[in-house]
Amino acid sequence: MEFVATNAQLLLQKPAGLFILAVLALDLMFCVLAVALIILFRIKLLFRIRERQGPVKEFQERLEVFAAGDDSALDEARELLSRLSPGVRASLFLSYSRSISGRMREQIVSLFSTPRQEVQILRMSRSRLWSRRLHAVRLLELVPVEKAVPLLVGFLRDPTPLVRLHALQMAPVFPHDEVVAAVFGMLEGPLALTGFAVKDALVRMGPSVCDRLHKLLDARSSEPALILAIEVAESVRNPGCVPRLMDMLREGPPEAAAAAARALGGFPSPETRDTLRAALTSPHEPVRSMAAHALGRIMDPAVVPDLVTAFPAPSFNVRYHCAAALKKLGEPGAKALAQCQKHEDPFVRDIAWYVGNMPDFAMTWIR
Amino acid sequence: MNWKLFAFSVLYHFDWAVFYYFIFVNGFYTMLLILSIPELFRNYALSRDENLKRLFESDASPAITLLAPAYNEEATIVESLSAMLTIEYPDLQVVVVNDGSGDRTMDVLKTAFSLFEMPPVFRRLLPTAEVRALYRSHRFSALTVVDKENGGKADALNAALNVAGTPLVCAMDADTLIEPDALLRMVRPFLMKENTVAAGGTIRIANDCVVDKARVVKVRPPRRFLPAVQVVEYLRAFLFGRLGINRLGGNLVISGAFGLFSRKAVLDAGGWLRGTVGEDMELVVRMHRILCEKRTPYLVDFIPDPVAWTEAPETLKVLSRQRERWHRGLTDTLARHRIMFCNPRYGPIGMIVFPYFVIVEWLAPVVELLGYAGLAIGLYFGIVDWFFAALFFAAAYGLGVVLSLFSIVLEEAFYQRFPRTRHILYLVAIALLENLGYRQLTVLWRVKGIVRYLRGETSWGRMDRRGFKSS
């Protein structure tokens, strides 16, 4: 004991000793604090009080009654809804808006569209927090159209990708000119994460996008935008796009020309068939591959000799797509493919064998 | 000159240097702990937001491909792959690479998933060992299997990346157990910031947890001391280590067991590097380096949510191999990218995070080992005061315990994955024992890793696994 006391006295005279003692004291203090916190959190877990969900459950029951045909239940549901906080109401709307359609959906929208909710959405749309803006996008249907459209245009230019993605999902609900213009404007921005959603939105907007689509194809803007526009043209099946796609195939940059070739497969006609036949001799490998792919989709057995001629190419992709196209062309194609399995070139034999033995459903995966 | 006096003087000053190093390192750890708390709060709010979860589950989420290299996984591949195929995510593809397994992995896959051969059509954007064949499944349209010559994990990941066509790819080990909503959580940083190139999540230890169909259904800490101490170690490393570093400017490590990447960013960086044992860290450091050099704004994020579970080594022999390999990988990566050290060109990564990894993570075992030796010699020759040494040891031990206890506090405050109170008390006891013996052993293994790196060893070493406890 005396040894400890003497040493402690000596230690207290040195700054390092003082420091170590202070650290030790802090260690002890924080250890006790940590253990106390662990006990506290454990107690909280053991006695966790379940959130009361009475009015929400009642509301859901009322809606079920309404769905069964009792219209008076809607008024009771409205009354119950007015008792819930705006956050819970928004959450409920989101859960219903995903799962219902038709008359029921209209009724639900009218049920949730209250002036209070509208103010809440407008406030959320101006928030600096992306999560609040995100909720505002999803609730846009509850705002009158004249207010929703400018908000949606703003959301389509939002800096947060997630907000933009959900604004794109909401865009077809408001197919106004400003919204269409804003979606087309997104083609000039980064498309890595949002490209597929832009395409999906444009396709879902249908004929209202065709004029702008024609302009975009004529203007020959950046290649990623052009390829996306070609894919949209294919999906909306707008005949006005066909001459533009054929021009693109003949004169466009290789990647865009390949996309145009692929898209033309969705517009079977003698003109597209001949254009695609000619494309089988293109100097660019992606164009030849996609032309073969498209000819397979057109399902015209007249193209079998062209595909057989194009088949023994040095490019694997060209061989593969020619083989796949032949397989899709029914009996004449299958016969030609069987002949290719006896070809002198082992690479041609190999790919003909692979494709010949692939299950039919797997042919739809070839892109 | 009196050599004895000189030697004593050197020893005296060295002991003081170790003392100052101790203050610096522990000060840094405390700072990380403090920095991690606001990050935890932020992530906690996001992960508990039910509306947000619903939004992430919508079709608007970008497509992801799981890249799963498999090497001699005959026993577990069917269960792991079935779990991967049932992950909750709207648009998911799975690419499994049989990396030249010597066992029946490929046959098992063919039978269990009704595979049929497809022409190997994909762009060879990254060079890899020869791909023998490409398979698709009759039963799961989302599944692609690549059969290739053995080339190591990095090579297998590169082959999978060549086949993947989605904007995001998730690199994982075939034996990792994934939480069902892991991808919904991991995709969060990518959808919040356009320039996110990689994201990592917390990996937990599954030894003695109950596993059903490759999913952890009941969490409990391992009964054996060695894996149990690793539970505390992982909590500390993930809950405040990586999270705190995130706050300082970005992580250098995304665990190879489970990490989400932008495919384009990985391709631009040249894919995973073959011939290194720390390919996961090396890729992330290289991405930092390239993007900083190009002056491209980017983000490497980390989410503290538990997303995956792995099996920890249960014997000293296997654990020593693992730790030695990790430190060898760290040394290799830091040596390859040494230009980044304290280089303002690389921003906070070069000025804070990289120096932290060199001075604290890499150097710590060397200093600690030399410190023990210096302390022993100093005590023997009477240069160091016994009483001071004992107090210093007590303070160091206490600091270690405080950091471990606070990682358990964070776990309790935010995740509460251990359902029983006795589990938590057990972990507290482990935290008290961790610094008495186990820590010193890890120091030895890590120093051995540096020595082996200097000798030029690049082998992985065998990892014996016991397997998970089924329900």
Interface residues (C-beta under 8 A of the other chain):
Chain A: F3 V4 N7 A8 L10 L11 A16 G17 F19 I20 L21 V23 L24 D27 L28 F30 C31 A34 V35 L37 I38 F41 R42 L45 L46 A90 S91 L94 S95 R98 W130 S131 L134 H135 R138 P159 T160 P161 L162 L165 H166 L168 Q169 P190 A192 L193 F196 A197 D200 F316 N317 Y320 I351 Y354 V355 N357 M358 P359 A362 W365
Chain B: F19 I23 L46 D49 E50 N51 L52 R54 L55 S58 D59 A60 S61 P62 A63 F116 E117 M118 P119 V121 R136 H138 S141 P167 F190 L191 M192 K193 E194 S262 K264 D385 F387 F388 L391 F392 A394 A395 G398 L399 V401 V402 L405 F406 I408 V409 E412 A413 Q416 T421 I424 V428
